[in-house]
Amino acid sequence: MPLTRRHFSQLLLSALTLSTLPLAAQANLEEGQDWRAIVPPQPTDAPGKIEVLEFFSYGCPHCGSLNPLITQWKSTLPEDVVLRRVPVTFGRQAWANLSRLFYSLESLDALERLDQAVFTALHEQRVKLYTEPAILEWLSDKEIDIQRFTEVFNSFDVQTKIGRADYLAGRYQINAVPTIAVAGRYVVLGNNAKGIPDLLTIADQLIDRARNEGVAAG
């Protein structure tokens, strides 16, 4: 099962005292504790690469805490690995608008600049970015072309991406966020993890496993 809120909070506290690679000496991961299999294995959108998916939502405070770590981790990934973030809605209109915000910022090349700021606004500043008017008001001083943003926000392309993200969440049996999936075959559970860095180390080991199985050979 994915991490519970209580477990994730414990990991956040533990991460402050752990090194960045606390599981480096662990040779074998335990299925059902460290990871679960995706049945059936899912096709990926990265031919010749090992695709890592982070299922998340701006509405999830734990996702905001993980975001700086996974952003740094992304910069260390080898060339045969690609990380893709997948905002999920779980059928909630408020989260659907947050997904639209993510894809709109991405389309306008403003995601890198404002990504963490969205988490900060929601969970530290308590700005309720759950409706289009609220989002537009928040963006009014963020050097964004509001007219262009509104067009993108309400575009068929963004709506299609949201549908695709929710479809993936269903196929991967995602029922909590944040959740990391590797190569369309494995989901990180981290039930034995002692800190947030452990989750990314498990992902690293699953990447190695996928590579050894020739997942990226095609």
C-alpha positions in Angstrom: 0.0 0.0 0.0 1.1 3.6 -0.6 2.4 5.6 2.3 -0.1 6.7 5.0 -0.1 10.4 6.0 1.3 9.4 9.4 4.1 7.3 7.9 5.0 10.0 5.5 5.1 12.6 8.3 7.4 10.3 10.2 9.7 10.1 7.2 9.8 13.8 6.8 11.1 14.2 10.4 13.6 11.3 10.1 15.0 12.7 6.8 16.6 15.6 8.7 19.1 13.3 10.4 19.8 10.8 7.6 22.4 10.8 4.8 21.2 11.1 1.2 21.9 7.4 0.5 20.9 5.5 3.7 20.0 2.3 1.9 23.0 2.1 -0.4 24.3 -1.0 1.3 21.0 -2.9 1.0 21.4 -5.4 -1.8 17.8 -6.7 -2.1 14.5 -5.0 -1.8 11.5 -6.7 -0.3 8.4 -7.0 -2.4 5.3 -5.9 -0.6 7.4 -3.7 1.8 9.8 -1.7 -0.4 7.9 -2.0 -3.7 4.9 -3.7 -5.4 4.6 -5.0 -8.9 2.3 -3.2 -11.5 0.1 -5.9 -12.9 -0.1 -6.0 -15.8 3.1 -4.0 -16.6 2.2 -0.7 -18.3 3.7 0.7 -21.6 5.7 3.9 -21.1 6.0 7.1 -23.2 9.8 7.1 -23.3 11.2 4.6 -25.9 14.7 3.5 -25.1 14.5 5.1 -21.6 13.5 4.0 -18.1 10.5 6.1 -17.3 9.9 7.2 -13.7 6.5 8.7 -12.9 5.8 10.8 -9.9 2.0 10.8 -9.2 1.3 14.0 -7.2 -1.1 16.9 -6.6 -0.5 20.5 -5.6 -3.3 19.9 -3.1 -1.1 17.3 -1.2 1.2 18.9 1.4 3.4 15.8 1.4 4.0 16.3 -2.3 5.2 19.8 -1.5 7.6 18.5 1.0 9.0 15.9 -1.4 9.2 18.3 -4.4 12.6 19.9 -3.6 14.1 16.5 -2.9 12.8 14.9 -6.1 13.8 18.0 -8.1 17.4 17.6 -6.9 17.2 13.9 -7.5 16.1 14.4 -11.1 19.3 16.3 -11.8 21.4 13.3 -10.8 19.6 10.7 -12.9 21.6 8.9 -15.6 20.9 9.6 -19.3 18.8 6.5 -19.8 16.3 7.6 -17.1 13.5 10.2 -17.6 11.3 11.5 -14.8 7.8 12.6 -15.6 5.4 14.2 -13.2 1.7 13.2 -13.3 -0.8 15.4 -11.5 -3.9 13.4 -10.4 -7.4 14.6 -9.5 -8.9 11.6 -7.7 -12.2 12.9 -9.1 -12.0 16.2 -7.2 -12.9 19.3 -9.1 -10.5 21.4 -6.9 -7.6 19.1 -7.7 -8.6 19.1 -11.4 -8.1 22.8 -11.4 -4.7 22.3 -9.8 -3.8 19.8 -12.5 -4.9 22.4 -15.1 -2.6 24.9 -13.4 0.3 22.5 -13.6 -0.2 21.8 -17.3 -0.8 25.4 -18.1 2.4 26.5 -16.4 4.2 23.7 -18.2 2.8 24.8 -21.6 3.9 28.4 -21.0 7.4 27.5 -19.9 6.7 28.9 -16.4 6.6 25.7 -14.5 10.2 25.6 -13.3 9.9 29.2 -12.0 6.5 28.8 -10.2 6.2 25.1 -9.4 7.3 25.3 -5.7 5.6 28.6 -5.3 2.3 26.9 -5.9 2.9 24.5 -3.1 4.0 27.4 -0.9 0.9 29.4 -1.7 -1.4 26.5 -0.9 0.1 25.0 2.2 2.1 27.9 3.9 0.3 31.0 2.8 -3.2 29.3 2.7 -4.1 30.7 -0.6 -7.1 28.7 -2.0 -6.0 28.1 -5.6 -8.9 25.8 -6.3 -10.9 27.9 -8.8 -10.0 29.6 -12.0 -10.6 33.2 -10.6 -8.4 32.4 -7.6 -5.6 31.1 -9.8 -5.8 34.1 -12.1 -5.7 36.5 -9.1 -2.7 34.7 -7.7 -0.9 34.9 -11.1 -1.6 38.6 -11.6 1.8 39.6 -10.2 3.8 36.6 -11.4 4.8 38.0 -14.9 2.3 35.7 -16.7 0.3 36.7 -19.7 -3.1 36.3 -18.1 -5.0 36.2 -21.4 -2.7 33.6 -22.9 -2.8 31.6 -19.6 -6.6 31.6 -19.6 -6.7 30.3 -23.2 -4.3 27.5 -22.3 -6.0 26.7 -19.0 -9.3 26.1 -20.8 -7.9 24.4 -23.9 -8.7 21.0 -25.2 -5.0 20.1 -25.0 -4.9 20.7 -21.2 -8.1 18.8 -20.7 -6.8 15.9 -22.7 -3.6 15.8 -20.6 -5.7 15.7 -17.4 -7.7 12.8 -18.7 -4.5 11.0 -19.6 -3.1 11.6 -16.2 -6.2 10.2 -14.5 -6.2 7.2 -16.8 -2.6 6.5 -15.8 -3.4 6.8 -12.1 -6.1 4.2 -12.6 -3.9 1.8 -14.6 -1.2 2.1 -12.0 -3.7 1.6 -9.2 -2.7 4.9 -7.5 -4.8 5.7 -4.5 -2.5 8.0 -2.6 0.1 10.7 -3.4 3.0 11.2 -3.6 3.7 7.8 -5.3 6.7 7.0 -7.5 6.5 4.3 -10.2 9.4 2.9 -12.2 9.4 1.6 -15.8 5.7 0.8 -15.8 6.6 -2.2 -13.6 7.2 -1.2 -10.0 5.7 1.2 -7.5 7.8 2.4 -4.5 6.1 1.6 -1.2 8.8 2.4 1.3 7.2 0.6 4.3 10.7 -0.1 5.7 12.0 3.4 4.9 13.5 5.4 7.7 13.5 8.7 5.9 12.4 10.5 2.7 15.8 9.9 1.0 15.1 6.1 1.4 12.2 6.4 -1.0 14.4 7.8 -3.7 17.1 5.3 -3.0 14.5 2.5 -3.5 13.6 4.2 -6.7 17.3 4.1 -7.7 17.4 0.4 -7.0 14.3 -0.3 -9.0 15.8 1.7 -11.9 18.8 -0.6 -11.7 16.5 -3.6 -11.6 14.7 -2.4 -14.7 18.0 -1.7 -16.5 19.2 -5.2 -15.7 16.0 -6.6 -17.1 16.5 -4.8 -20.3 13.5 -2.5 -20.0 15.2 0.4 -21.8 16.8 -1.8 -24.5 14.1 -1.0 -27.0 
